[in-house]
Amino acid sequence: MNPTPPGPVAPGGNTPTKMGSWGLLKPVLMGRCSFCLLCWVFCPDGVIYQEPGRKLRFDYRSCKGCGFCARECPLKSIEMVEVVEER
């Protein structure tokens, strides 16, 4: 018998939370990605996903801007940039 985890579980093993407009930084892929997916493994919010055609995407509605993905990327393909409000 396998125990089931309580509540919904996202790919990173967590429950995603939608963010407000208070985030200051967001991750941006700079095109040198080797698709090792370490960013996905270390993301505490489970906001990184892969589209068909090997394209990584970030769900900015749920990203808190912690920078773990950028810090763990062995090729430094992810940069944290300042969020600019669209007016």
Rosetta blueprint (number, residue, H / E / L):
1 M L
2 N L
3 P L
4 T L
5 P L
6 P L
7 G L
8 P L
9 V L
10 A L
11 P L
12 G L
13 G L
14 N L
15 T L
16 P L
17 T L
18 K L
19 M L
20 G L
21 S L
22 W L
23 G L
24 L L
25 L E
26 K E
27 P E
28 V E
29 L E
30 M L
31 G L
32 R L
33 C L
34 S L
35 F L
36 C L
37 L L
38 L H
39 C H
40 W H
41 V H
42 F H
43 C L
44 P L
45 D L
46 G L
47 V L
48 I E
49 Y E
50 Q E
51 E E
52 P L
53 G L
54 R L
55 K E
56 L E
57 R E
58 F E
59 D L
60 Y L
61 R L
62 S L
63 C L
64 K L
65 G L
66 C L
67 G L
68 F H
69 C H
70 A H
71 R H
72 E H
73 C L
74 P L
75 L L
76 K L
77 S L
78 I E
79 E E
80 M E
81 V E
82 E E
83 V L
84 V L
85 E L
86 E L
87 R L
